[in-house]
Amino acid sequence: MANNPKDLKYTKDHEWVKIEGEYAIIGITDYAQSQLGDIVYVELPKVNQKYNKGETISTLEAVKTAADVYAPITCEVIEVNEILKEHPEKVNQEPYGAGWIAKVKILNKNELNELLNAEKYENLIQ
């Protein structure tokens, strides 16, 4: 069973969102990284770039596959996790910690209501 922190919100595409006021931190779930396998490269989003909900914000390359990371909400990137350039494996090791992908400004708060809580996400991946 994947470990899905209760204080986070989730998407059906396996992104997590940590809401901090007008901002949010985005990453992929433990389930998603376990399905991808060893991540060898992370294409980070551009700072100051705006993304609509559902647009590709990042791409993860694993040994045998690649996966897009989608913007869980309409947002503007204000910071990216530069550590992932040198250490993409952090996404595997600490998906909810040092493996975060981007910090964003929330541009449409109503979209937060469409995200899943941990319980609903766990039901989705069972």
N, C-alpha and C positions, 0 to 999 in steps of 0.2 A: 504494500500500500504506500503510495506516495505521501510525502509529508507536505501538506498544504496549509500554511499558516492562516489562522482564522481572521487575522486583521487585514488580509489582502482581498482584493477582488480579482476575478478571473474571466477570461474569454473562452468561447468554445474552440478557439484556435490555439489555446494553451499559452497565452500570455498572462502575466500577473501584473497587477497595478497596486501600488501603495500610494494612497491619497494622503497628501500633506498640505492641507489648505487649498490654495489655488494651483498647487503643483502636484505632480505625480511622478513616481519612479516606476519604470517599466522593465520587465525581464521575461524570461520564459520559465515555465514551471518545471519542477523536478521530473514530472512525468514526461514532458517534452524532451528534456535533455537526455533522459534515459532511453527514449525511443530513437533519438538521433545517433547516440553513441559518442565517440570521442570527437569533440569539436576542435578543429585545427585552425579556423579562421573566422573572425567576426567582422563583417562590414558594418561599421557604425553609421548612424544617421548623421546628417550635417547639422551643426549648431545653427540656430536661427531659422531653420527650415520648418515650414508648417506642413502638417500631414492631416488629411481627412481620415476619419475613422475607417479602418479597413484597408488603407493604403500600406504598401510595403515600406517599413521604417528601417529595417535592417535585414541582412542575410547572414545565416550561419552556415558554415561549411564544415561538415563532418567527414570522417575518413571515406565513407561510402555514399554520402548523399549531401544535399544542401536543402535548407529550409528557409522560407521567408518568415520574418517576424512582422506582424501587422500592427498598425497603430490601433490600440484598443479604444481610443477616443480621439476626437479631433483635438490636435495639440500643436504646440510649437516647441521644438527641442531647444533646451537652454544649456544642457550639459550632456556629455557622453562619457562613458566609462573607458578612459584612455588605457587603463591597465589591460583591457582585453586585446589591444593591438599586440602586446608582447606575450600575454598569457590567456589565450582564448579558452584554455582548459578550466578557468575559473567558473565558466558557465556550467560545466559539468560538476565541479567540486562544490560550489556554493551558489546554486541558482537563485536563492532568495537573499543572498548576502553580497559578497564581492563580485558575483557574476551578473549584477544588474547591467542593463544596456544603456538606458537613457533616462535623464530627468527632463520632464516636460512641463510646460505651462498648460493647464487645462483650458481649452477654448469653448467647450460646450459642456457645462456641468450636468445637463439633462441626460447626456449619454452615460453618466456614471450609474444611473438607475438600470441600465441594460446589462451591466456586468453581473457575473455570477458570484455568489458567496462561496465559501470553501465547501460547504455541504453539497450545494448544487453541482459544483465542479467535480467533486469526488464521485457523485452519481453519474456524471457524464463519462468519466474515464474508466468506470468499472466494467 
